[in-house]
Amino acid sequence: MPDTLSKACQLLEKNTGRIEKVSGLYESEPWGFDSEVSFINQVVELNTSLLPEDVLLQIQKIEKHLGRERNDSPGYSSRPIDIDILFYDDITVSKPNLTIPHPRLHERMFTLIPLSEKWEQWIHPVFNKTVEQLKNECSDTGWVKKAR
């Protein structure tokens, strides 16, 4: 999985924008469904000139290239890669195919812990709280640990 994340970062930099910061790798249990496989998570900050919708299109192309097959079935399932847009500067987007900030960001420790590594003072533009505050208020009890 770290190899997949490395490839994803290379493709993001090639097709989307310059990588400015990268969190460490964090292992976590699946969120929202049962699976025998744990997940590896990482947060990447990009500097891009693309519009949010164009970033999403590039992300979907990268996911497909790395083996993700999208399906319309409800719920969550294991997949080789899942790239989300957590924030895009301090703007908000609410469209059928894209919501920024990510609508469940504040509910997921597997996102908040890597985010708080380098962006703990970033202010969520909807909740007007820092990432650190959101992490401290999060009720998610799933385990998250630094990957080796």
Wavefront OBJ file of the C-alpha trace (Angstrom):
o trace
v 0.000 0.000 0.000
v 2.761 2.572 0.693
v 3.960 1.885 -2.875
v 0.458 2.740 -4.140
v 0.507 5.978 -2.145
v 3.926 6.839 -3.539
v 2.667 6.260 -7.085
v -0.431 8.338 -6.320
v 1.772 11.221 -5.123
v 3.895 11.017 -8.272
v 0.771 11.106 -10.457
v -0.773 13.934 -8.428
v 2.381 15.994 -8.892
v 2.555 15.174 -12.601
v -1.126 15.863 -13.385
v -2.554 18.086 -10.666
v -0.048 20.338 -8.943
v 3.082 20.670 -6.852
v 3.155 18.774 -3.552
v 3.894 21.207 -0.728
v 3.579 19.002 2.388
v 3.001 15.336 3.120
v 1.976 13.717 6.387
v 3.393 10.465 7.625
v 1.655 7.183 6.892
v -1.037 6.024 9.309
v -2.619 2.605 9.556
v -6.270 2.374 10.560
v -9.132 -0.022 10.736
v -11.831 0.240 8.035
v -14.411 2.933 8.650
v -18.084 2.327 7.873
v -17.762 -1.394 7.006
v -16.081 -4.597 8.129
v -12.929 -5.840 6.479
v -9.996 -8.045 7.403
v -7.621 -5.525 5.834
v -6.438 -2.359 7.546
v -5.964 0.864 5.588
v -2.973 3.151 5.115
v -3.779 6.874 5.145
v -1.805 9.967 4.258
v -2.594 13.647 3.768
v -0.974 15.592 0.937
v -1.089 19.350 0.371
v -1.053 20.394 -3.273
v -0.433 23.768 -4.851
v -2.582 23.739 -7.983
v -3.931 26.139 -10.559
v -6.781 23.739 -11.365
v -10.353 24.385 -10.322
v -11.770 21.982 -7.705
v -13.839 20.117 -10.312
v -10.738 19.635 -12.479
v -8.768 18.380 -9.470
v -11.544 15.841 -8.882
v -11.359 14.660 -12.509
v -7.594 14.200 -12.244
v -7.979 12.325 -8.942
v -10.519 9.966 -10.490
v -8.161 9.278 -13.410
v -5.325 8.529 -10.985
v -7.531 6.208 -8.920
v -8.568 4.331 -12.067
v -4.945 4.081 -13.214
v -4.050 2.585 -9.812
v -6.774 -0.066 -10.029
v -9.863 1.461 -8.493
v -13.130 0.395 -10.055
v -16.065 2.587 -9.132
v -19.477 1.080 -8.592
v -22.828 2.581 -7.750
v -23.637 0.255 -4.868
v -24.391 2.013 -1.588
v -21.980 1.912 1.343
v -18.242 1.527 1.648
v -15.986 -1.288 0.498
v -12.284 -2.057 0.204
v -10.509 -0.497 -2.762
v -6.878 -0.177 -3.836
v -6.874 3.632 -3.542
v -9.264 6.361 -2.425
v -8.201 9.981 -2.845
v -10.404 12.654 -1.286
v -10.293 16.426 -1.450
v -10.435 17.426 2.204
v -10.016 21.177 1.755
v -9.409 23.522 -1.158
v -7.983 26.670 0.396
v -10.828 28.004 2.528
v -13.563 27.718 -0.084
v -16.693 25.631 0.101
v -18.193 23.686 -2.788
v -21.569 21.987 -2.739
v -22.323 20.141 -5.956
v -23.855 16.714 -6.584
v -20.450 15.179 -7.365
v -18.231 17.279 -5.077
v -18.471 18.686 -1.559
v -15.614 20.693 -0.081
v -14.649 20.572 2.725
v -15.087 16.815 2.769
v -18.477 16.274 4.460
v -17.290 13.528 6.861
v -13.797 14.839 7.582
v -14.705 15.816 11.152
v -16.102 12.311 11.868
v -12.978 10.341 10.933
v -9.912 10.009 13.116
v -8.063 8.296 10.254
v -8.211 11.668 8.495
v -7.926 14.020 11.458
v -4.824 12.410 12.964
v -2.653 12.681 9.809
v -4.121 16.131 9.149
v -3.201 17.321 12.633
v 0.419 16.286 12.062
v 1.166 19.358 9.894
v -2.094 21.287 9.627
v -3.348 21.315 13.227
v -4.105 25.050 13.124
v -5.908 24.943 9.762
v -9.429 26.332 10.271
v -12.345 24.388 8.849
v -14.295 26.998 6.815
v -17.720 25.615 7.764
v -17.235 24.771 11.463
v -14.762 27.598 12.099
v -12.659 25.240 14.229
v -9.056 24.152 13.873
v -8.193 20.627 12.790
v -6.846 20.090 16.318
v -10.201 21.135 17.832
v -12.074 18.830 15.451
v -9.759 15.959 16.377
v -10.295 16.582 20.102
v -14.092 16.648 19.610
v -14.297 13.647 17.280
v -16.309 10.706 18.619
v -14.711 8.138 16.269
v -13.285 5.326 18.416
v -11.577 3.432 15.590
v -7.870 2.788 16.005
v -5.276 4.772 14.079
v -1.525 4.320 14.494
v 1.607 5.573 12.809
v 2.650 3.072 10.141
v 6.203 1.712 10.206
l 1 2 3 4 5 6 7 8 9 10 11 12 13 14 15 16 17 18 19 20 21 22 23 24 25 26 27 28 29 30 31 32 33 34 35 36 37 38 39 40 41 42 43 44 45 46 47 48 49 50 51 52 53 54 55 56 57 58 59 60 61 62 63 64 65 66 67 68 69 70 71 72 73 74 75 76 77 78 79 80 81 82 83 84 85 86 87 88 89 90 91 92 93 94 95 96 97 98 99 100 101 102 103 104 105 106 107 108 109 110 111 112 113 114 115 116 117 118 119 120 121 122 123 124 125 126 127 128 129 130 131 132 133 134 135 136 137 138 139 140 141 142 143 144 145 146 147 148
